Amino acid sequence: MGDIENKNKKRRRKENLQKIILNSVATAGILGVGLMAPNVIGALGKLGILPNPRRKEYVSSSASKLVKRGLMKFENGYYQLTRDGSRILRRWELANYRLSKPKRWDHKWRMVIYDISEKKKGKIRRQIFDLFRNVGFYRLQDSIWVYPYDCEDIVGLLKTDFGIGKETLYIIADEIENDKHLREHFGLMT
């Protein structure tokens, strides 16, 4: 394996460890160091995420880095998720979000249209683009995305987490002119 592959593998392992630590703290509310070490470390080892010899070291190092980044705080022997930590964790969850597809299509199109202000452009636009693409939306135009099934929940989360509620519209349309290419894309040919 080359240098780039090794660096990428280490970075992914580090990100997975941070996600697991944040998820553990979020699930428990607050998590004691004594509780976290055996349970989380053992689970990570069984999943093959951490190499065997220095598991505790990796977890405590990652946890302290999360504290330095302001994603968790450490008080009286316990880790607690901060507001920023909750926000980052939700964004990670959104990035891996999958929509359930009903057995039958109701012949309605869901459209998401957004116009993000100049001060919010850049990183937020890229994150929204990646989210829609990963979930399976079809990009009709630059800021117009189409999906054939109910997706109001993820649009609501998106509006809340990115603070773009006023700049985003969710539309349910009975028809889109010349939608044959859309039906083909989503496998909805009847």
C-alpha positions in Angstrom: 0.0 0.0 0.0 1.3 3.5 -0.9 1.8 6.5 1.3 -1.4 8.2 0.2 -3.5 5.0 0.9 -1.9 4.7 4.3 -2.6 8.3 5.2 -6.2 8.0 4.0 -6.7 4.8 6.0 -5.4 6.5 9.2 -7.5 9.5 8.7 -10.7 7.4 8.2 -9.9 5.4 11.3 -9.4 8.6 13.3 -12.7 10.0 12.0 -14.6 6.8 12.8 -13.1 6.8 16.3 -14.2 10.4 16.8 -17.7 9.6 15.6 -18.0 6.6 17.9 -16.8 8.7 20.9 -19.2 11.5 20.2 -22.1 9.0 19.6 -21.3 7.3 22.9 -21.3 10.5 24.8 -24.5 11.7 23.0 -26.2 8.4 23.8 -25.3 8.3 27.4 -25.7 12.1 27.9 -22.6 12.2 30.0 -20.1 9.5 30.1 -17.6 8.7 32.8 -14.0 8.0 31.9 -14.1 4.8 33.8 -17.2 3.7 32.0 -16.0 4.8 28.5 -12.6 3.1 28.6 -13.6 -0.6 28.9 -16.9 -0.5 26.9 -16.0 1.7 24.0 -12.4 0.4 23.7 -13.6 -3.2 23.7 -16.2 -2.5 21.1 -13.8 -0.6 18.9 -11.3 -3.5 19.2 -13.9 -6.1 18.2 -14.9 -4.0 15.2 -11.3 -3.8 14.1 -11.3 0.0 14.2 -8.4 0.2 16.7 -5.2 -1.8 16.5 -4.7 -4.0 19.6 -1.7 -2.7 21.5 -2.6 0.9 22.2 -6.4 1.0 22.4 -6.8 3.1 25.5 -4.1 5.5 24.3 -6.0 6.1 21.0 -9.4 6.7 22.7 -8.0 9.1 25.4 -6.0 11.0 22.7 -9.1 11.3 20.5 -11.3 12.3 23.4 -8.8 15.0 24.5 -8.6 16.3 20.9 -12.4 16.5 20.8 -12.3 18.5 24.0 -9.7 20.9 22.5 -11.8 21.4 19.4 -14.8 22.3 21.7 -16.9 19.3 20.7 -16.9 17.8 24.2 -16.1 19.1 27.7 -14.5 17.2 30.5 -15.7 18.0 34.0 -15.5 16.0 37.3 -14.3 12.9 35.5 -17.0 12.9 32.9 -17.2 13.8 29.2 -20.2 15.8 28.0 -21.2 16.8 24.5 -21.1 20.5 23.8 -23.6 22.4 21.5 -20.9 22.3 18.7 -20.3 18.6 19.3 -24.1 17.9 18.9 -24.1 20.0 15.7 -21.1 18.2 14.2 -22.5 14.8 15.2 -25.9 15.6 13.4 -24.0 16.7 10.3 -22.1 13.4 10.3 -25.4 11.6 10.7 -27.0 13.6 7.9 -24.1 12.7 5.6 -24.8 9.0 6.1 -28.6 9.4 6.0 -30.7 7.0 3.9 -34.3 7.6 2.9 -36.7 4.7 2.9 -38.5 4.1 -0.3 -42.1 3.0 -0.2 -43.2 0.0 -2.3 -45.3 2.2 -4.6 -44.7 5.7 -5.9 -47.5 8.1 -5.3 -46.8 9.9 -8.7 -45.8 13.1 -6.9 -42.4 14.8 -7.2 -40.7 16.4 -4.2 -38.6 19.4 -5.1 -36.1 21.3 -2.9 -35.2 24.8 -4.0 -32.7 26.9 -2.1 -31.1 30.3 -2.5 -28.3 30.7 0.1 -27.1 34.2 0.9 -23.6 35.3 0.1 -22.4 35.1 3.7 -23.4 31.5 4.0 -22.1 30.3 0.6 -19.2 28.1 0.1 -18.9 25.3 2.7 -22.6 25.1 3.4 -23.5 24.9 -0.3 -20.9 22.1 -0.8 -22.3 20.2 2.2 -25.9 20.5 0.9 -24.8 19.4 -2.5 -23.0 16.3 -1.1 -26.0 15.5 1.1 -28.5 15.5 -1.7 -26.2 13.6 -4.0 -25.5 10.9 -1.4 -29.2 10.5 -0.5 -30.1 10.0 -4.1 -31.7 13.3 -5.2 -31.6 14.3 -8.8 -30.1 17.7 -9.6 -32.5 19.4 -12.0 -30.7 22.8 -11.9 -28.0 24.4 -9.8 -30.2 24.9 -6.7 -33.1 22.7 -7.6 -33.2 19.0 -6.5 -35.9 16.4 -7.2 -36.9 13.2 -5.4 -39.9 11.0 -6.0 -40.6 10.0 -2.4 -41.4 11.8 0.9 -38.3 13.5 2.1 -39.7 16.2 4.3 -37.9 14.9 7.4 -34.4 15.3 5.9 -35.3 18.8 4.5 -36.5 19.8 7.9 -33.2 18.7 9.5 -31.3 20.4 6.8 -33.1 23.7 7.4 -32.5 23.5 11.1 -28.9 22.3 11.2 -27.6 24.6 8.5 -29.8 27.6 9.4 -31.3 27.9 5.9 -35.0 27.7 6.7 -36.0 30.9 5.1 -33.8 30.2 2.0 -35.2 26.8 1.3 -38.5 25.7 -0.2 -40.0 22.2 -0.2 -42.5 21.6 -2.9 -44.7 18.7 -3.7 -45.6 18.7 -7.4 -48.1 16.5 -9.2 -46.3 16.9 -12.5 -43.0 18.0 -14.0 -43.0 18.7 -17.7 -41.1 16.2 -19.7 -40.3 14.0 -16.6 -39.5 10.9 -18.6 -35.7 11.3 -17.8 -36.5 11.6 -14.1 -38.7 8.5 -14.1 -36.0 6.6 -15.9 -33.4 7.9 -13.4 -35.4 6.7 -10.4 -36.6 3.5 -12.1 -40.2 4.6 -12.1 -41.2 3.7 -15.7 -44.8 2.5 -15.7 
